[in-house]
Structure formats: structure tokens, C-alpha cells
Amino acid sequence: MPSLHTAFATLCAGFLFPRVKTRWRPLPASYPLAMMFSLVYSGEHWIVDTLTGIGYAVVTMLATAWLESRWRHHRTHGRDHNPADTDDPRNRGFHDVATFGNEHPSTPRGGSG
């Protein structure tokens, strides 16, 4: 029943709206409205379908924002100590250290000395 065409248009608008300058905000805001109009006018969906699609997208955006804030809070104020958060290069992710496995950056690849 929900119009996922309208839901996707709403998700796109919700993503773009805070990222564009104020004078351009009517453009992403008009995208879901234009999608609603075209879907109802062409007989593909009822108005209630498009409104449900918008509601579906809004709930998804709010839930995602809430989950992201919880994840960020857990990453910065987590109860467990994570060794990957230390400054020791051996505990950093693969983006930060150009070594393989558990080798220390100062250790040659061929051996331990």
C-alpha cells in the first residue's frame, strides 16, 4: 500500500535538504510533492498511499538518526575498553597502518628482528 516511489523521493529530499544552501531548499522539498502529484494524477496510487509513503520515509529517517546517535554515543562513551581506540599503531585499523597482520610498523616483514 505505501508508495515507495514517494518514500524514496522523501528520503532523497530529507538527505539533500540540510546539505544545500537555503535558497535551493525548495528544490528538494518539491521532489516528493511532484512525485505525489504524478502518481495520483496518473492513477498509479491513491493519495493515502503517497501519504503513507511519506510517513514511512519520515519514520525511517528518524529511526536512523536515533540509531546513529546511539551508536556514536556508544563509540565515544562505551563501557568496555576497546584496544582499537588507543594510540598504539598495532591496534589501529587497516586504514591507518600500512602493515599486514599484527606486525609492528618498525618490524621488517621477513622476520622478527
DRENMI-863900 format. One record per residue (C-alpha): residue number from 1; residue in three letters; x, z, y. Coordinates in steps of 0.1 Angstrom, whole numbers, plus 2048, in hexadecimal, padded with zeros to 3 digits. Example, Ala and Ser with C-alpha at 12.3 -4.5 7.8 and 13.67 -1.06 7.14 Angstrom:
REM DRENMI-863900
resi->1&resn->ALA&u->87B&w->84E&v->7D3
resi->2&resn->SER&u->889&w->847&v->7F5
***
This chain:
REM DRENMI-863900
resi->1&resn->MET&u->800&w->800&v->800
resi->2&resn->PRO&u->81A&w->808&v->81B
resi->3&resn->SER&u->828&w->7E9&v->82B
resi->4&resn->LEU&u->84D&w->7EA&v->823
resi->5&resn->HIS&u->852&w->7CD&v->83C
resi->6&resn->THR&u->847&w->7E4&v->858
resi->7&resn->ALA&u->85A&w->801&v->849
resi->8&resn->PHE&u->87B&w->7ED&v->848
resi->9&resn->ALA&u->874&w->7E1&v->86C
resi->10&resn->THR&u->86F&w->805&v->876
resi->11&resn->LEU&u->88F&w->810&v->865
resi->12&resn->CYS&u->8A3&w->7F4&v->877
resi->13&resn->ALA&u->894&w->7FE&v->898
resi->14&resn->GLY&u->89B&w->823&v->891
resi->15&resn->PHE&u->8BF&w->81B&v->88A
resi->16&resn->LEU&u->8C4&w->804&v->8A8
resi->17&resn->PHE&u->8B0&w->818&v->8C2
resi->18&resn->PRO&u->8C9&w->834&v->8C9
resi->19&resn->ARG&u->8E7&w->81B&v->8C7
resi->20&resn->VAL&u->8DC&w->803&v->8E2
resi->21&resn->LYS&u->8DC&w->807&v->907
resi->22&resn->THR&u->8BC&w->813&v->917
resi->23&resn->ARG&u->8B3&w->7F2&v->926
resi->24&resn->TRP&u->8B4&w->7E2&v->903
resi->25&resn->ARG&u->89F&w->7FC&v->8F1
resi->26&resn->PRO&u->87E&w->7EA&v->8F4
resi->27&resn->LEU&u->88C&w->7CE&v->8DE
resi->28&resn->PRO&u->891&w->7E3&v->8BE
resi->29&resn->ALA&u->871&w->7F6&v->8C6
resi->30&resn->SER&u->85D&w->7D6&v->8C7
resi->31&resn->TYR&u->869&w->7CB&v->8A5
resi->32&resn->PRO&u->852&w->7E1&v->890
resi->33&resn->LEU&u->835&w->7D9&v->8A7
resi->34&resn->ALA&u->83B&w->7B4&v->8A3
resi->35&resn->MET&u->83D&w->7B8&v->87E
resi->36&resn->MET&u->81C&w->7CB&v->87E
resi->37&resn->PHE&u->80B&w->7B1&v->892
resi->38&resn->SER&u->817&w->794&v->87D
resi->39&resn->LEU&u->80E&w->7A5&v->85C
resi->40&resn->VAL&u->7EB&w->7AF&v->867
resi->41&resn->TYR&u->7E5&w->78D&v->878
resi->42&resn->SER&u->7F0&w->779&v->85A
resi->43&resn->GLY&u->7DA&w->78F&v->843
resi->44&resn->GLU&u->7F7&w->79C&v->82E
resi->45&resn->HIS&u->7F0&w->7C1&v->836
resi->46&resn->TRP&u->7D5&w->7D7&v->845
resi->47&resn->ILE&u->7DD&w->7EC&v->863
resi->48&resn->VAL&u->7DE&w->80B&v->84E
resi->49&resn->ASP&u->7F8&w->7FB&v->838
resi->50&resn->THR&u->80F&w->7F5&v->856
resi->51&resn->LEU&u->80A&w->818&v->864
resi->52&resn->THR&u->812&w->827&v->842
resi->53&resn->GLY&u->831&w->812&v->841
resi->54&resn->ILE&u->83C&w->820&v->863
resi->55&resn->GLY&u->834&w->843&v->857
resi->56&resn->TYR&u->848&w->83D&v->837
resi->57&resn->ALA&u->866&w->831&v->84C
resi->58&resn->VAL&u->864&w->84F&v->864
resi->59&resn->VAL&u->862&w->868&v->848
resi->60&resn->THR&u->880&w->857&v->838
resi->61&resn->MET&u->894&w->858&v->858
resi->62&resn->LEU&u->88C&w->87D&v->85E
resi->63&resn->ALA&u->895&w->886&v->83A
resi->64&resn->THR&u->8B5&w->873&v->83C
resi->65&resn->ALA&u->8BF&w->884&v->85D
resi->66&resn->TRP&u->8B7&w->8A6&v->84E
resi->67&resn->LEU&u->8CB&w->8A0&v->82E
resi->68&resn->GLU&u->8E8&w->892&v->843
resi->69&resn->SER&u->8E8&w->8B1&v->859
resi->70&resn->ARG&u->8E7&w->8C8&v->83A
resi->71&resn->TRP&u->904&w->8B4&v->82A
resi->72&resn->ARG&u->919&w->8B6&v->84A
resi->73&resn->HIS&u->912&w->8DB&v->84D
resi->74&resn->HIS&u->91C&w->8E1&v->829
resi->75&resn->ARG&u->93C&w->8CC&v->82E
resi->76&resn->THR&u->946&w->8E1&v->84D
resi->77&resn->HIS&u->939&w->903&v->843
resi->78&resn->GLY&u->938&w->901&v->81D
resi->79&resn->ARG&u->93C&w->921&v->808
resi->80&resn->ASP&u->955&w->913&v->7F0
resi->81&resn->HIS&u->978&w->90B&v->7FA
resi->82&resn->ASN&u->980&w->8E6&v->7F5
resi->83&resn->PRO&u->9A5&w->8DF&v->7F0
resi->84&resn->ALA&u->99F&w->8BC&v->7FE
resi->85&resn->ASP&u->999&w->8CC&v->820
resi->86&resn->THR&u->9BC&w->8D9&v->823
resi->87&resn->ASP&u->9D9&w->8C9&v->835
resi->88&resn->ASP&u->9EE&w->8C5&v->815
resi->89&resn->PRO&u->9F2&w->89F&v->810
resi->90&resn->ARG&u->9EF&w->8A3&v->7EA
resi->91&resn->ASN&u->9CA&w->8AE&v->7EF
resi->92&resn->ARG&u->9C0&w->892&v->807
resi->93&resn->GLY&u->9AA&w->875&v->7FD
resi->94&resn->PHE&u->9B8&w->852&v->7F4
resi->95&resn->HIS&u->9B1&w->847&v->818
resi->96&resn->ASP&u->9CB&w->85F&v->826
resi->97&resn->VAL&u->9E8&w->85D&v->80E
resi->98&resn->ALA&u->9F9&w->83E&v->801
resi->99&resn->THR&u->A01&w->84C&v->7DF
resi->100&resn->PHE&u->9F2&w->84B&v->7BC
resi->101&resn->GLY&u->9E6&w->867&v->7A7
resi->102&resn->ASN&u->9F2&w->88A&v->7B0
resi->103&resn->GLU&u->A15&w->87F&v->7BD
resi->104&resn->HIS&u->A22&w->88F&v->7DC
resi->105&resn->PRO&u->A2A&w->875&v->7F7
resi->106&resn->SER&u->A4F&w->87F&v->7F7
resi->107&resn->THR&u->A52&w->87B&v->7D1
resi->108&resn->PRO&u->A5E&w->859&v->7C5
resi->109&resn->ARG&u->A46&w->846&v->7AE
resi->110&resn->GLY&u->A5E&w->842&v->792
resi->111&resn->GLY&u->A66&w->866&v->78B
resi->112&resn->SER&u->A64&w->88A&v->796
resi->113&resn->GLY&u->A85&w->88C&v->7AA
***
